[in-house]
Amino acid sequence: MVRQADGGVTVAAKGWAPSGEGRRGMVVAGLAVGVAGVVGLHRAIPNSPGRVGSLVESFLPWSGVVVVLLFVVALVWRSGVGLVALLLPVAVWVQVFGGLLLPGPGSDTGARELVVVQHNVSDENLDPAGTARALVAAGGDLVALEEVVVPALAVYEGVLGGDYPHHVVHGTVGLWSKYPITDERLVDIRPRAFEEGWSRGLRAVVRTPYGEVAAYVAHLPSVRVGAGGLASSPRDESARMLGDAVRGEEVRAVILMGDLNGTIDDRGLGPLTSQLNVAERGFAFSYPATLPLARIDQVLARSATVGHIRTLPATGSDHLPVTARVTLNPPHASGRFAP
């Protein structure tokens, strides 16, 4: 019980309750801490049931949009507590993704650099010739394609052949190269439950001016989001098989290009991202082409640095093409994941 000094009004105080403004600020602060936890500790999110962890990781960069929305709410509510609390998720997001926004180093004419182009051209593409011409205009040294189907294959061979005299196709994936291909083979990444004849992986040794490079092209199985969560078991199984193939690769330098149906943050691609370098600059959201939300078209490398990755203009596909600069390590350098 609190009584005023002048003996006037008596006020009962049975505990403290924050004002409406204070409660709103605590809501913003709580959400801010939650977003920071998801971004910084996403590996701790369990992947079952429904592969929730992989689903969250697929869209992790978009947590920045949530932070912006919370910032607007805090301003509208005039919540100082909320604004201060938002410094935490901002710091965590910048630490995790900020490097992707930085400009890449200028081109070094003396660098051991290859330009690669990766594109799922779509088996429903109505303009394969136009798509092929757009890829030629990108000026890559290597071009990797997925969903190459008959009769579009003949079109790609005809248009790309002038600039890329060397190519190999296995199943629905193909590699076109400016430099000679000295060895090539199918890479079996077919999940056990899939029928015979499913072929979406290849490996070719390319004789570049900087030495031999083992180039892999892969198209991992699709994933689906439904009431039960993320259905990615075949994709994950295929990623493990591809990871085993790369781990056993005897050629020192490796470049993997493909539609991996997963982002580099998705733990389902761990068998690959744990042993290969990922792009250092650029988000390059490539799918879907009409409203790109995620980059599932990837360029990864061993004994090499994947510099800036970016998307190219839309083609007749439901994916955007991506291009990246890959700098091969000198023979005496080991690289981050190289043996």
N, C-alpha and C positions, 0 to 999 in steps of 0.2 A: 504494500500500500504506500503510495507517495502522496504527500499533502503539500500544497503550495505554501511558501513561506508566509504569505499574508493571511493564511487561514481560510482561503477561499475554497476552490474546487478540489475535490479529492479524486484521484485517478488510480484505478486498480491496474497493476502491472503484474501479470502472471506469466511473463516470458516475452521474448522479443520476436516479432514477425516482420520480415522485410516488406517494404512497400511494393506496390504493383510494379513500379519501375525497377526495383531491385530484383524482384522475381524474374522479370523478363531478361534482365542482364545475366542472371545465373543460368537461364535456359540457353542463351547464346554461348556463354562460357562453357557450359557442359557439352554442347554440340561441338564447339571448337576443339576441346580436349579429345572428344571422340574421333573427329576427323584426323587429328594429329596422330592418334593411336593407330588408326587404320592404315595410314600412309607409312608411318615409321615402323609399325610392328605387323605388317600384313602377313608375314610368314607365320605368325603365331595363330592366325585365323584357321580353325580346323577345316579340312577339306571334305569332311563328311558330316552329315549327309549332303548329297547334291553338289559336291565339289564347290562349296561356297567360296573357299579360299581362291580357287582359280577364277571364279566368276568375278569376285571383287578385283583381283589383280588385272583382269582383262581391261578394266576401265579405270584403273588407278589414277592416271594423269588427270582425269576429269574431276578428281577431288578438289582441284583448284577452283573449279566453278562453284562448288559448294561453299568454299571459303569466301568467294566474292559475294555470293548471296547472303551469307551470314554477316558480312561486312555491311551490306546495304540495310539489313534488318537492324543491326546495332546502331546505325546512323539514324534510322527512322525512329527507333525507340530511345535514342539519345542515351545509350548505355555505355558509360565509360568502362565498366567492368568487362562487358562483352568485347569492346574494341581492344582492350589490353590483352584479353585472353586469345584473341585471334592472331596475335603475334606468334603464338606457338605453332599452329598449323602452317602459317606462312613460312616460318623458319624450316619446318620439317619438309614441306613441299619443295622449297628452294634447294634444300640439301639433296633431295632425291632426284628432282627433275630439272633443277635450274641450269645445270650444265648443258642440257640439250638445247637451251635457248641461246647460248653463246655463239658468236660468229666463229666459224672454223678458221684455221690458219690459211693464209694465202697459198695459192698453188706454187709448188716448188718444182721448177723444171728439171731439177736433178733428182727428184724423188723417184723411188721405185714404185710408181703408182699405176694402178689399173682402174679404169672406170667401168663399172658393171651396171647392167640394167636388169631388173627383175619385174616380170609381169605375168599375172594370171590372165590370159587373153579371153577366157570364157568360151565354153563349148557352144554357146548360143550367140556368139559374136557375128553380127550381120555384115561387118566390114573388116574382114581380116587383112585385106590389102592396105586399107587406110591405117589400121593398127600397126602393121609392119613398117609402113613408111614413117610413122611417128617414132617408132623405136629406133629406126636408122638415124633419124634426125637428132636423137639424143647423143649420138657419138660415142657410144660405149665400146669397150674392147671386148666384153663378153655380154651376151644377151641370153637370159634364162627365161623359158616360157613354160607355163602349165596350161592344162586343158587344151592341148593341141590335138585336134581331132581331124579325121578324114571327112571331107576333102579339103579342109582349111590348111592342112599340112602342106600341100603342094603350093598353096598361095604364099605361105610363110617362106618356104624354101625358095620360091621364085623371087620374091621381093628382097629378102634378106641376103640371098646368095651373092649379090654383087659386092657388098661391103663385108660380108662374113663368109669367106670361102670354105670354112671348116665348120661342120656341125654334126651333131649326133642326136638321135631321138630314141627313147625307149618308152613304150606305152604312150602316155599322154604328156610326157615332159621332154623338153629338148634344150640343147645348148648350142648357140651359134657363137663362133669365135673368129677374131681377126688373125689369131695365131694357130699354128698347127696343133692338132690333137693327136697325140701319140699312143694313147691307150684309152679304152672306154669299156664300160660294162654296166649291166643292170645292177641296181642296189635294191635288194628285197626288203621292203618296209611294209609288206602286206600283213595287217593284223590277222590273227588265226581265224577269226569269225568271218573274214571276207572271202568271197569266192575266188577260185583260180582265175588268173588272167588280169587281176587288178594290179596294175603296174604304174607306179608313180615316183620312181627314184632312179637316178643314174649318177655315175661317177666317170669323169674323164680327166686325163692328164693333159694340161695345156702347156705347150712350150712357149713361154713368154720371153721377152727380152731380158727378164730378170731371173730367169730360171724356171724350173717346172713348178706348176701349181696344180694341185688336185682340186678340180671343180666339181662340186656336188649340186645337183638340182633335185628338189623334192617337193612333193605336194602331199602334205599330211591330211588324214581324213577330217572331214568337217565336224564341227561341234554344233550342238543344238541347245537352246535355252528353253526350258519348259517348266511345268508346274513342279517337277521333281528337282529342278536346279539345272546345272550344266552337265550335259551328257557328252563327256569327252574321253571315255575309256579307249576307244579305238585310236584316237589321236595320240593319247599318252603312250599307248603301246607302240605305235609307229615311231614316235619320237625316241623311245628307248632303243629300238632297233637301229634307227639312223645314228643315234649317239654311239652305239657299239661299233658301227661301221667307221665312223670318223675316228674313234679312239684307236682303231686298229690300222688307220691309214699310215703307210710308210713314207709317203711324200711329205716333206716338212711343212710346206705352205699349203693351207687349205682355205678355199672360199666356198661357203654354203649359201646358195640362193634358192628361195622358194616361197611358196604359199604354205606357211606352217600352221595356219589356222589357229594362231595364238600370238599374244604379245610377248615381248621379252620378259615382262614381269610375271607372266603366268608360270607357276611352278610346274605345270605339265610339260613345259619345254626345258626343264632343268637339265635333262641329260645332254642337251645341246649347249645351253647358255653357261653351264658349269665348266665347259672346256673350250669354248669359242668366244672371241671378243665380239662385242655388240657395237652398234653405231654410237659414236661419242657425241654427235651433234644432230639435232633435228628430230621432230616427232614423226613427220611423214605418215600421217593417218591415211591409209590406203583403201579402207573398206567401210561401208559400201561407197561406190563412186559418187552416188548422188548426195550423200551426206556422210562423209568419212568420219568414223568414230574411233577407229582403232587401226594400228598398223599390224596386219597379220602377214604382210609380204616382207620378208626379212633378208638381210645380207649379214652373214656372220663369218668370222675368219679366225684362223690359227696362224701364228707366226706372221701376223699382219695387223694393221690398225684400220678399222673401218671408220673413216672420217665422217664428213657431213652426208647425211642421207636426206633425200627430198623426193616429193612426188612430182610426176610429170602430168601434163594435161590429160584429161579424160580421153579414152578411146571408145571403141564399141563394146568394151567389157564392163562388168559390174565392179571391177577392181581398178584402182589407179595404178599406173606403172610407178616404180620407185627406181631411183638411181643413186649410187653411192661411189665414193672414191675410196679405194682400198690400197693402202701403202704397205708393200711387203717389207718385212724386216730384212736387214742385211744377213748374209749367211752366218755371221758370227754372233748375231743377236738371238736371244731366246724368245722374246715376246712374253706377254702376260701368262698365256696358258700353254705356250709351246714347250716341248720337252727340252 
